[in-house]
Amino acid sequence: MLGLLSLTCCLSILGPVAYFIGNSSLNRIRASGGTLGGEGLAKAGRILGIIGTVFLVLFVIVVILRVFTTMTTSVSTSG
């Protein structure tokens, strides 16, 4: 659920959280010896968390590049 939210409406802020929750859930499911189900959902949460985290990193890189581009443009036009 968090992985899906991170991709749709939260600018991928929840991506790392979805990955860690999906990973811990997957570890618990595997350690249960078959008594717990939902391995597919845990895997999906991990995958969506990874995708959300990648989008978050790309978003941060774009913002940083735009800030530096704006700073260099304003310095060169004002000087």
PyMOL commands that place a pseudoatom at each C-alpha (Angstrom):
pseudoatom trace, name=CA, resn=MET, resi=1, chain=A, elem=C, hetatm=0, pos=[0.000, 0.000, 0.000]
pseudoatom trace, name=CA, resn=LEU, resi=2, chain=A, elem=C, hetatm=0, pos=[2.776, 2.459, 0.871]
pseudoatom trace, name=CA, resn=GLY, resi=3, chain=A, elem=C, hetatm=0, pos=[4.622, 1.608, -2.331]
pseudoatom trace, name=CA, resn=LEU, resi=4, chain=A, elem=C, hetatm=0, pos=[1.553, 2.368, -4.395]
pseudoatom trace, name=CA, resn=LEU, resi=5, chain=A, elem=C, hetatm=0, pos=[0.986, 5.628, -2.530]
pseudoatom trace, name=CA, resn=SER, resi=6, chain=A, elem=C, hetatm=0, pos=[4.609, 6.617, -3.025]
pseudoatom trace, name=CA, resn=LEU, resi=7, chain=A, elem=C, hetatm=0, pos=[4.224, 6.251, -6.778]
pseudoatom trace, name=CA, resn=THR, resi=8, chain=A, elem=C, hetatm=0, pos=[0.881, 8.003, -7.095]
pseudoatom trace, name=CA, resn=CYS, resi=9, chain=A, elem=C, hetatm=0, pos=[0.517, 10.924, -4.728]
pseudoatom trace, name=CA, resn=CYS, resi=10, chain=A, elem=C, hetatm=0, pos=[3.382, 11.433, -2.283]
pseudoatom trace, name=CA, resn=LEU, resi=11, chain=A, elem=C, hetatm=0, pos=[6.241, 12.360, -4.621]
pseudoatom trace, name=CA, resn=SER, resi=12, chain=A, elem=C, hetatm=0, pos=[7.898, 9.063, -3.710]
pseudoatom trace, name=CA, resn=ILE, resi=13, chain=A, elem=C, hetatm=0, pos=[8.611, 10.145, -0.128]
pseudoatom trace, name=CA, resn=LEU, resi=14, chain=A, elem=C, hetatm=0, pos=[7.129, 6.874, 1.092]
pseudoatom trace, name=CA, resn=GLY, resi=15, chain=A, elem=C, hetatm=0, pos=[9.274, 4.766, -1.257]
pseudoatom trace, name=CA, resn=PRO, resi=16, chain=A, elem=C, hetatm=0, pos=[12.049, 3.967, 1.230]
pseudoatom trace, name=CA, resn=VAL, resi=17, chain=A, elem=C, hetatm=0, pos=[9.488, 3.249, 3.960]
pseudoatom trace, name=CA, resn=ALA, resi=18, chain=A, elem=C, hetatm=0, pos=[7.614, 0.859, 1.672]
pseudoatom trace, name=CA, resn=TYR, resi=19, chain=A, elem=C, hetatm=0, pos=[10.838, -0.939, 0.834]
pseudoatom trace, name=CA, resn=PHE, resi=20, chain=A, elem=C, hetatm=0, pos=[11.812, -1.447, 4.476]
pseudoatom trace, name=CA, resn=ILE, resi=21, chain=A, elem=C, hetatm=0, pos=[8.335, -2.559, 5.533]
pseudoatom trace, name=CA, resn=GLY, resi=22, chain=A, elem=C, hetatm=0, pos=[8.081, -4.922, 2.552]
pseudoatom trace, name=CA, resn=ASN, resi=23, chain=A, elem=C, hetatm=0, pos=[11.515, -6.318, 3.296]
pseudoatom trace, name=CA, resn=SER, resi=24, chain=A, elem=C, hetatm=0, pos=[10.781, -6.924, 6.984]
pseudoatom trace, name=CA, resn=SER, resi=25, chain=A, elem=C, hetatm=0, pos=[7.422, -8.492, 6.114]
pseudoatom trace, name=CA, resn=LEU, resi=26, chain=A, elem=C, hetatm=0, pos=[9.077, -10.778, 3.590]
pseudoatom trace, name=CA, resn=ASN, resi=27, chain=A, elem=C, hetatm=0, pos=[11.655, -11.849, 6.174]
pseudoatom trace, name=CA, resn=ARG, resi=28, chain=A, elem=C, hetatm=0, pos=[8.888, -12.578, 8.714]
pseudoatom trace, name=CA, resn=ILE, resi=29, chain=A, elem=C, hetatm=0, pos=[6.910, -14.586, 6.169]
pseudoatom trace, name=CA, resn=ARG, resi=30, chain=A, elem=C, hetatm=0, pos=[9.930, -16.660, 5.193]
pseudoatom trace, name=CA, resn=ALA, resi=31, chain=A, elem=C, hetatm=0, pos=[10.879, -17.233, 8.846]
pseudoatom trace, name=CA, resn=SER, resi=32, chain=A, elem=C, hetatm=0, pos=[7.362, -18.413, 9.699]
pseudoatom trace, name=CA, resn=GLY, resi=33, chain=A, elem=C, hetatm=0, pos=[7.853, -21.667, 7.830]
pseudoatom trace, name=CA, resn=GLY, resi=34, chain=A, elem=C, hetatm=0, pos=[4.700, -21.366, 5.790]
pseudoatom trace, name=CA, resn=THR, resi=35, chain=A, elem=C, hetatm=0, pos=[2.265, -20.293, 8.508]
pseudoatom trace, name=CA, resn=LEU, resi=36, chain=A, elem=C, hetatm=0, pos=[2.079, -16.717, 7.248]
pseudoatom trace, name=CA, resn=GLY, resi=37, chain=A, elem=C, hetatm=0, pos=[0.944, -15.841, 3.748]
pseudoatom trace, name=CA, resn=GLY, resi=38, chain=A, elem=C, hetatm=0, pos=[1.270, -12.752, 1.605]
pseudoatom trace, name=CA, resn=GLU, resi=39, chain=A, elem=C, hetatm=0, pos=[4.726, -13.254, 0.141]
pseudoatom trace, name=CA, resn=GLY, resi=40, chain=A, elem=C, hetatm=0, pos=[3.570, -11.847, -3.184]
pseudoatom trace, name=CA, resn=LEU, resi=41, chain=A, elem=C, hetatm=0, pos=[2.235, -8.687, -1.554]
pseudoatom trace, name=CA, resn=ALA, resi=42, chain=A, elem=C, hetatm=0, pos=[5.466, -8.236, 0.391]
pseudoatom trace, name=CA, resn=LYS, resi=43, chain=A, elem=C, hetatm=0, pos=[7.484, -8.623, -2.808]
pseudoatom trace, name=CA, resn=ALA, resi=44, chain=A, elem=C, hetatm=0, pos=[5.239, -6.102, -4.560]
pseudoatom trace, name=CA, resn=GLY, resi=45, chain=A, elem=C, hetatm=0, pos=[5.727, -3.652, -1.690]
pseudoatom trace, name=CA, resn=ARG, resi=46, chain=A, elem=C, hetatm=0, pos=[9.480, -4.048, -1.928]
pseudoatom trace, name=CA, resn=ILE, resi=47, chain=A, elem=C, hetatm=0, pos=[9.497, -3.559, -5.695]
pseudoatom trace, name=CA, resn=LEU, resi=48, chain=A, elem=C, hetatm=0, pos=[7.239, -0.503, -5.557]
pseudoatom trace, name=CA, resn=GLY, resi=49, chain=A, elem=C, hetatm=0, pos=[9.378, 0.840, -2.729]
pseudoatom trace, name=CA, resn=ILE, resi=50, chain=A, elem=C, hetatm=0, pos=[12.484, 0.495, -4.870]
pseudoatom trace, name=CA, resn=ILE, resi=51, chain=A, elem=C, hetatm=0, pos=[10.786, 2.247, -7.788]
pseudoatom trace, name=CA, resn=GLY, resi=52, chain=A, elem=C, hetatm=0, pos=[9.525, 5.011, -5.488]
pseudoatom trace, name=CA, resn=THR, resi=53, chain=A, elem=C, hetatm=0, pos=[12.999, 5.466, -4.018]
pseudoatom trace, name=CA, resn=VAL, resi=54, chain=A, elem=C, hetatm=0, pos=[14.528, 5.744, -7.489]
pseudoatom trace, name=CA, resn=PHE, resi=55, chain=A, elem=C, hetatm=0, pos=[11.942, 8.392, -8.401]
pseudoatom trace, name=CA, resn=LEU, resi=56, chain=A, elem=C, hetatm=0, pos=[12.708, 10.242, -5.169]
pseudoatom trace, name=CA, resn=VAL, resi=57, chain=A, elem=C, hetatm=0, pos=[16.441, 10.269, -5.906]
pseudoatom trace, name=CA, resn=LEU, resi=58, chain=A, elem=C, hetatm=0, pos=[15.836, 11.445, -9.477]
pseudoatom trace, name=CA, resn=PHE, resi=59, chain=A, elem=C, hetatm=0, pos=[13.500, 14.179, -8.222]
pseudoatom trace, name=CA, resn=VAL, resi=60, chain=A, elem=C, hetatm=0, pos=[16.118, 15.413, -5.731]
pseudoatom trace, name=CA, resn=ILE, resi=61, chain=A, elem=C, hetatm=0, pos=[18.797, 15.425, -8.446]
pseudoatom trace, name=CA, resn=VAL, resi=62, chain=A, elem=C, hetatm=0, pos=[16.547, 17.432, -10.782]
pseudoatom trace, name=CA, resn=VAL, resi=63, chain=A, elem=C, hetatm=0, pos=[15.777, 19.960, -8.047]
pseudoatom trace, name=CA, resn=ILE, resi=64, chain=A, elem=C, hetatm=0, pos=[19.467, 20.361, -7.199]
pseudoatom trace, name=CA, resn=LEU, resi=65, chain=A, elem=C, hetatm=0, pos=[20.374, 20.818, -10.867]
pseudoatom trace, name=CA, resn=ARG, resi=66, chain=A, elem=C, hetatm=0, pos=[17.650, 23.406, -11.337]
pseudoatom trace, name=CA, resn=VAL, resi=67, chain=A, elem=C, hetatm=0, pos=[18.774, 25.347, -8.280]
pseudoatom trace, name=CA, resn=PHE, resi=68, chain=A, elem=C, hetatm=0, pos=[22.377, 25.414, -9.492]
pseudoatom trace, name=CA, resn=THR, resi=69, chain=A, elem=C, hetatm=0, pos=[21.300, 26.299, -13.029]
pseudoatom trace, name=CA, resn=THR, resi=70, chain=A, elem=C, hetatm=0, pos=[19.156, 29.143, -11.734]
pseudoatom trace, name=CA, resn=MET, resi=71, chain=A, elem=C, hetatm=0, pos=[21.943, 30.398, -9.501]
pseudoatom trace, name=CA, resn=THR, resi=72, chain=A, elem=C, hetatm=0, pos=[24.522, 30.426, -12.305]
pseudoatom trace, name=CA, resn=THR, resi=73, chain=A, elem=C, hetatm=0, pos=[22.067, 32.035, -14.738]
pseudoatom trace, name=CA, resn=SER, resi=74, chain=A, elem=C, hetatm=0, pos=[21.149, 34.820, -12.314]
pseudoatom trace, name=CA, resn=VAL, resi=75, chain=A, elem=C, hetatm=0, pos=[24.805, 35.465, -11.451]
pseudoatom trace, name=CA, resn=SER, resi=76, chain=A, elem=C, hetatm=0, pos=[25.874, 35.669, -15.102]
pseudoatom trace, name=CA, resn=THR, resi=77, chain=A, elem=C, hetatm=0, pos=[23.014, 37.999, -16.093]
pseudoatom trace, name=CA, resn=SER, resi=78, chain=A, elem=C, hetatm=0, pos=[23.406, 40.330, -13.115]
pseudoatom trace, name=CA, resn=GLY, resi=79, chain=A, elem=C, hetatm=0, pos=[27.202, 40.635, -13.363]
for i in range(1, 79): cmd.bond("trace and resi %d" % i, "trace and resi %d" % (i + 1))
show_as sticks, trace
zoom trace
